[in-house]
């Protein structure tokens, strides 16, 4: 079972209850970590996993319940991966432009 349709009681409430968010973190951390390990280098995986859950905790009030909580957190992970790739792209582009200018 992928967990995308989980209807568990681990949903954080609107006040951002830390204990229920800890349950959510423990429930989904391994799957999010595994996804990130397939997308980015292993040195970044742990940091990005924590970024995903920090962003989820910051934005939990925007979770409308139209999807499962796992789906919402997974989408945050996908967006963080996109941001990571864009960062690498711009660094590479800047280095290329800088090298061409120095020639």
Rosetta blueprint (number, residue, H / E / L):
1 X L
2 X L
3 X L
4 X L
5 X L
6 X L
7 X L
8 X L
9 X L
10 X L
11 X L
12 X L
13 X L
14 X L
15 X L
16 X L
17 X L
18 X H
19 X H
20 X H
21 X H
22 X H
23 X H
24 X H
25 X H
26 X H
27 X H
28 X H
29 X H
30 X H
31 X H
32 X H
33 X H
34 X H
35 X H
36 X H
37 X H
38 X H
39 X H
40 X L
41 X L
42 X H
43 X H
44 X H
45 X H
46 X H
47 X H
48 X H
49 X H
50 X H
51 X H
52 X H
53 X H
54 X H
55 X H
56 X H
57 X H
58 X H
59 X L
60 X H
61 X H
62 X H
63 X L
64 X L
65 X L
66 X L
67 X L
68 X L
69 X H
70 X H
71 X H
72 X H
73 X H
74 X H
75 X H
76 X H
77 X H
78 X H
79 X H
80 X H
81 X H
82 X H
83 X H
84 X H
85 X H
86 X H
87 X H
88 X H
89 X H
90 X H
91 X H
92 X H
93 X H
94 X H
95 X H
96 X H
97 X H
98 X H
99 X H
100 X H
101 X H
102 X H
103 X L
